[in-house]
Amino acid sequence: MIRDTIARNLRQAREARELSQEQLGFLANVDRSYVGSLERREYNPTVEMLEKLAAPLGIEVIDFFKTEPGI
């Protein structure tokens, strides 16, 4: 399921940059609880939301959809 892939890649990218969910939320202007919900696969993010999260992570939106391990 694509939601699983996005959640995994979001968490990997966040942890690789040693950011907490709260820090990422602040940098992306998104509520911390929403970041956690995405990582737990509770929501389907919009493309706009992925753009907001990708910027502080230093990745491209397409990176959220990669199926091979590691970002």
C-alpha positions in Angstrom: 0.0 0.0 0.0 1.4 3.4 -0.9 0.5 4.9 2.5 2.9 2.4 4.0 5.7 3.5 1.7 5.1 7.2 2.4 5.0 6.6 6.1 8.2 4.5 6.0 10.1 7.1 3.9 8.9 10.0 6.0 10.1 8.4 9.2 13.4 7.4 7.6 14.1 10.9 6.2 13.1 12.5 9.5 15.3 10.2 11.6 18.2 10.5 9.2 18.2 14.2 9.8 17.8 13.6 13.6 14.6 15.6 13.8 11.8 14.9 16.2 8.2 14.9 14.9 7.8 18.2 16.7 10.8 19.7 15.1 9.7 18.6 11.6 6.2 19.9 12.3 7.6 23.3 13.3 9.9 23.5 10.3 7.1 22.5 7.9 4.4 24.6 9.6 2.4 21.4 10.3 1.1 20.1 13.7 3.4 17.6 15.3 0.5 15.2 15.8 -0.2 15.2 12.1 3.4 14.2 11.4 2.9 11.3 13.8 -0.4 10.4 12.2 1.2 10.2 8.8 4.0 8.0 10.2 1.4 5.7 11.7 -0.5 5.5 8.4 -3.7 7.1 9.8 -4.0 9.7 7.0 -3.5 10.0 3.3 -1.3 13.1 2.8 -2.0 15.6 0.0 0.7 16.5 -2.5 0.7 20.0 -0.9 1.4 18.4 2.5 4.2 16.2 1.0 5.7 19.4 -0.5 5.6 21.1 3.0 7.4 18.1 4.6 9.9 17.5 1.8 11.4 21.0 2.0 12.8 20.9 5.6 13.9 17.3 5.0 15.9 18.3 2.0 14.2 15.7 -0.3 12.0 15.8 -3.3 8.3 14.7 -3.1 9.0 11.7 -5.3 11.3 10.4 -2.6 8.3 9.6 -0.5 7.2 7.1 -3.1 10.5 5.1 -3.5 10.1 1.5 -2.7 13.8 0.7 -2.2 15.1 1.2 1.3 16.9 4.4 2.3 16.4 8.0 1.3 
